[in-house]
Amino acid sequence: MFGTLKRLTKTFRAPATGEREVVYITAATGRCDLEARERHVVARGFYREQALGC
């Protein structure tokens, strides 16, 4: 029973912030696009949470 419950929670959980960042950055089509996406991620403060230990 608990195995089924764990499987359902994994299926319906929202992706973590880090997972969303990786998907967004790896979807870049070129070097310029990659640089722009990296700047966008840093500007939105995703890395700030990890640096502050939140």
C-alpha positions in Angstrom: 0.0 0.0 0.0 2.8 2.4 0.9 4.6 1.6 -2.3 1.6 2.6 -4.3 1.2 5.8 -2.3 4.9 6.7 -2.8 4.6 6.1 -6.6 1.5 8.4 -6.8 3.2 11.2 -4.9 6.2 11.0 -7.2 4.0 11.0 -10.3 2.0 14.1 -9.2 4.6 16.2 -7.5 5.8 19.5 -9.0 9.3 19.6 -10.3 11.9 21.3 -8.0 13.4 24.6 -8.8 16.7 23.0 -9.7 15.0 20.6 -12.1 13.2 23.5 -13.9 16.5 25.4 -14.2 18.3 22.5 -15.8 15.5 21.9 -18.3 15.3 25.6 -19.2 19.1 25.9 -19.7 19.5 22.7 -21.6 16.8 23.8 -24.0 19.1 26.4 -25.4 19.7 26.2 -29.2 23.0 28.0 -29.4 25.8 29.6 -27.5 24.2 33.1 -27.4 20.9 31.6 -26.4 22.6 29.6 -23.6 24.3 32.7 -22.3 21.1 34.7 -22.3 19.3 31.8 -20.5 22.0 31.6 -17.9 21.9 35.4 -17.3 18.1 35.1 -17.0 18.3 32.4 -14.4 20.9 34.3 -12.3 18.9 37.5 -12.6 15.7 35.8 -11.3 17.7 34.8 -8.2 17.5 31.1 -8.4 21.1 30.7 -7.3 20.7 33.2 -4.5 18.5 30.8 -2.5 21.3 28.2 -2.5 24.0 30.7 -1.5 22.0 31.9 1.5 21.2 28.4 2.7 17.4 28.7 2.4 
